[in-house]
């Protein structure tokens, strides 16, 4: 279920729990970040078959481009380079943030 990150939140960490591996007939990349503010700030464009995105993988870290949100935002998952196939994979994204002023 999509959740909204509140206005002025500062993202300080994330965790990706890949349940089903992603598939593509091409060179698809996946990026994750808050829409508008930093669409690849949590995960920069990463090849779909990278070790961070294979099934049964849990990856966590600190966003490379951590910054304060300028409004309440949903996360944006961007697929580029090529389409994912019909068995496109599944992951849960967990975000840690503190509420700023």
CORUR-V204635 format. One record per pair of residues at least 24 apart in sequence whose ideal C-beta (glycine too) atoms are under 10 Angstrom apart, sorted by the first residue. I is the first residue (numbers start at 1). J is the second residue. Records with the same first field share a line. If there is no record, write none. Layout:
I=J, J
//
This chain:
2=74, 75
3=74, 75, 93, 95
4=34, 71, 72, 73, 74, 75
5=34, 35, 37, 69, 71, 72, 73, 74, 75, 95, 97, 99
6=69, 71, 72, 73, 97, 99, 100
7=68, 69, 70, 71, 72, 73, 99, 100
8=68, 69, 70, 71, 72, 97, 98, 99, 100, 101
9=34, 37, 68, 69, 72, 73, 95, 96, 97, 98, 99, 100
10=63, 66, 67, 68, 69, 96, 97, 98, 99, 100
11=37, 38, 41, 42, 62, 63, 65, 66, 67, 68, 69, 73, 75, 95, 96, 97, 98
12=62, 63, 66, 95, 96, 97, 98
13=42, 60, 61, 62, 63, 66, 94, 95, 96, 97, 98
14=41, 42, 43, 59, 60, 61, 62, 63, 66, 75, 93, 94, 95, 96, 97
15=58, 59, 60, 61, 92, 93, 94, 95, 96
16=42, 43, 52, 53, 57, 58, 59, 60, 61, 91, 92, 93, 94
17=56, 57, 58, 59, 60, 90, 91, 92, 93, 94
18=52, 53, 54, 55, 56, 57, 58, 59, 89, 90, 91, 92, 93
19=55, 56, 57, 89, 90, 91, 92
20=54, 55, 56, 87, 88, 89, 90, 91
21=48, 49, 53, 54, 55, 56, 57, 87, 88, 89, 90, 91
22=47, 48, 49, 50, 53, 54, 55, 79, 84, 85, 87, 88, 89, 90, 91
23=48, 49, 84, 85, 86, 87, 88, 89
24=48, 49, 79, 81, 82, 83, 84, 85, 88, 89
25=82, 83, 84, 85
26=81, 82, 83, 84, 85
27=80, 81, 82
28=79, 80, 81, 82, 83, 84, 85, 88
29=53, 78, 79, 80, 81, 82
30=77, 78, 79, 80, 81, 84, 88, 89, 91
31=76, 77, 78, 79, 80
32=63, 75, 76, 77, 78, 91, 93, 95
33=63, 64, 65, 73, 75, 76, 77, 78
34=63, 67, 69, 70, 71, 72, 73, 74, 75, 76, 95, 97
35=69, 71, 73, 74, 75, 76, 77, 78
36=69, 70, 71, 73, 74, 76
37=65, 67, 68, 69, 70, 71, 73, 76
38=63, 64, 65, 66, 67, 69, 73, 76
39=73, 75, 76, 77, 78
40=64, 65, 76, 78, 80
41=65, 66, 67, 75, 76
42=66, 75, 76, 77, 93, 95
43=77, 78, 93
45=78, 79, 80, 81
47=81
48=79, 81, 82, 84, 85, 88, 89
52=91
53=89, 91
54=89
55=89, 90, 91
57=91
58=91, 92, 94
59=91
60=94, 96
62=96
63=95, 96, 97
66=97
68=97, 98, 100, 101
69=97, 100
//
